[in-house]
């Protein structure tokens, strides 16, 4: 828990530094925000690895198809990356690009989830027959 507090403290410190520097040099403030965001993102990687390992272990015990687990993990990864990318675009003032990134993420998630949805509908139709 103390590691989380350190990351939250760093996030608050980076935010305040960025606000202060933004008054003088906006380009440095953006670089500081990007570097801080990357620092926080890389700090979350070990926890994400543990979550992925737990999901894979659960799927092995419960005999869930590896295709489903892979698709779900891809969807989770894509949503996080899209949100992070869109936030960076918003912060740099490129709101239109941020919206396009979000739209691209939604389309990609729908494409990856399509086989799962097809299987669910097929199961429902089989049960109704």
N, C-alpha and C positions, 0 to 999 in steps of 0.2 A: 504493500500500500504506500510505503514511503517513496517508491519510484514514481508512482502516479502523482504524488504531491510535488515532487521535483519537476516533473513535466508541466504540471499546471502552473507552478511558479514561474518556470521559464517562459511559458506562453504569455503570462501576464506581463512579465518583464519585457519580452520582445514587443508586445503590443504598446506598452508605454514608451519604449525607446523609439519605436516606429512613429508614433504620434509626435514625439518631440523632434525627431530628425525630419519628419515630413514638412515642418515649418521652414526648415533651412534648405534641404535638398530632397526633393521628392523621389529622385532616382535612387538615392541611397536607401530611402525608407522602403521602397519596393523591393530592393535587393535584400534588405534585412528581413522583411516579411517572408520572402520566398525562402531564404536560408532557414529562418525559424520554422516555417512550415515543413520543410524537408527534415529538419532535426526532429520535429515531433512525429512526423510520419515514420521515420526510421526507428524512433523509439517504440513505436507500436508494433513493429515487425515481429519481435519475439513473441508477443502475445497472440498475434495472428497465426503464427506457426503453431502454437499450442492449440488454438481453436481448430485449425485445420486437422491436426493430428487427432484431436478428440472426435471430430466428425467422422474421420476415416475409420477410427477404431469402433465407433458406434455402428457405422454402416457394415463393418465386417461381422460384428456380433449379430446384428439384426437382419443380415442377408439382404440389404438394400443394394440395388443394382449400382455398380460403379459408375455407370453412365449418368445416373441421376445425381449422385454425389458430385461428380465432376462438373455437371451443368450448374448445380447450385453454387459450388465454389467459384466457378467462373462468373456467375451472375453477381455474387457478393463482391468479388474483386472489381468487376467492371463498374458497379455502382459507386464504390469508394473512389476509384480513379477518376470517374466522371465528376463526382462531387468536388474532389480536390482540384481537378483541372478547371472546372467552372468557377470555383472560388478564386483561383488565381487570376482568371480572366476578369472576373468582376472587380477584384481588387486593383487591377491595372487599368480599369475603366473601360474594358471591352465587353460590355454587357451583351451585345449582339452575338459575339463569338461564344460567350458563355452559354447563351440559349441554344446555339447550334451544338455545342458539346453535350448539353443535356439531352437534346433531341437524338443525337447520334447514340448516346448511351441507352436511351429508351428503346430505340430500334434494335440495337445489338442485343439487349436483354430479351426482347420479344423473339428475336431470331433464335437465340440459344434455348429459350424456354419452349419453342414451338413443338419439338418432339415430345416433351413431357406432357404438354397440353393435349396433343394428339393421342397419346397413350391413355390419359385420363378419360377422354371422350370415348375412346374405344372400350375401355373397361365399363363405363356407364352404359353404353349401348349393349354390351354383352350381358350385363345384369338385367337390363330391361327386356331382353328377348326370352 
